[in-house]
């Protein structure tokens, strides 16, 4: 569970050694895709069909 002061919230994850995760920036709502395999990884904004960043409405965490 994310703490209220955490800027980034993990909203999706799959895999163990080869992972795909989605993080949301709580301040901007921008979604980021993180992909890792072994000891390598990369982070990029998640884009829609038109090439615009996916924005999630800022939300309050359920307690």
SVG drawing of the C-alpha trace seen along z (x, -y; Angstrom):
<svg xmlns="http://www.w3.org/2000/svg" viewBox="-11 -18 33 32">
<polyline fill="none" stroke="black" stroke-width="0.4" points="0.0,0.0 1.4,-3.4 1.9,-6.1 0.1,-9.3 3.3,-11.2 4.6,-8.8 4.6,-10.6 4.4,-7.5 1.9,-4.7 2.3,-1.2 -1.1,-0.4 -0.2,2.7 2.5,5.4 3.1,8.8 6.1,11.2 8.9,12.0 12.2,12.0 10.9,10.3 8.5,7.7 6.1,5.1 4.8,2.5 2.7,-0.7 3.2,-3.7 1.1,-6.8 2.5,-10.1 0.1,-11.4 0.9,-15.1 0.5,-15.0 -1.6,-11.8 0.9,-10.7 1.2,-6.9 4.7,-5.3 5.6,-1.9 8.5,-0.2 10.0,3.0 12.8,5.0 14.5,8.2 17.3,9.6 19.5,6.6 18.3,4.3 15.3,2.1 13.6,-0.9 11.0,-3.5 8.9,-5.5 5.6,-7.4 2.6,-5.2 1.1,-6.6 -2.3,-6.2 -3.0,-5.6 -2.4,-9.2 0.9,-9.3 -0.3,-11.4 0.6,-10.4 -2.1,-8.4 -3.4,-10.5 -5.2,-9.0 -7.3,-11.3 -5.6,-12.0 -7.2,-9.7 -7.1,-9.2 -5.8,-5.9 -8.4,-3.7 -7.4,-3.0"/>
</svg>
